[in-house]
Amino acid sequence: MTKMSPLHAAQVFFAQQTAPASAPSPLIQFLPLVLLMAAMYFLMIAPQRKKQKAHEKMLAALTTGDEVVTTGGIYGTITNVKDDRFVVRIADNTKIEIGKGFIHAVVSKTDGEKK
């Protein structure tokens, strides 16, 4: 019988160990992050963009005589449309100019159509 040196015994011991599992590919490691970003886009960003486009379309369709409500809650009737703002009559002999982005919704159109 031959004697083994402690160093040789350690080499034999480690040679019998199983090889460690290989690390997952970088693509698989980033897959949860990519899925999270995609979910965030479809749940938050896309609906907000759709709402913004609908608001811009509504603003472009406003004409003189339409009754609107501002983001501040003031109801009035559009008397004049300018490039970047509306002139709105809010009471008898009281007109104010409001930026186009501050119109919240249309209460009624001039042709009687309700929105």
Secondary structure as UniProt FT lines:
FT   HELIX           6..16
FT   HELIX           26..40
FT   HELIX           41..45
FT   HELIX           46..61
FT   TURN            64..65
FT   STRAND          67..70
FT   TURN            71..72
FT   STRAND          75..81
FT   STRAND          85..91
FT   TURN            92..93
FT   STRAND          94..99
FT   HELIX           100..102
FT   STRAND          103..108
FT   TURN            110..111
//
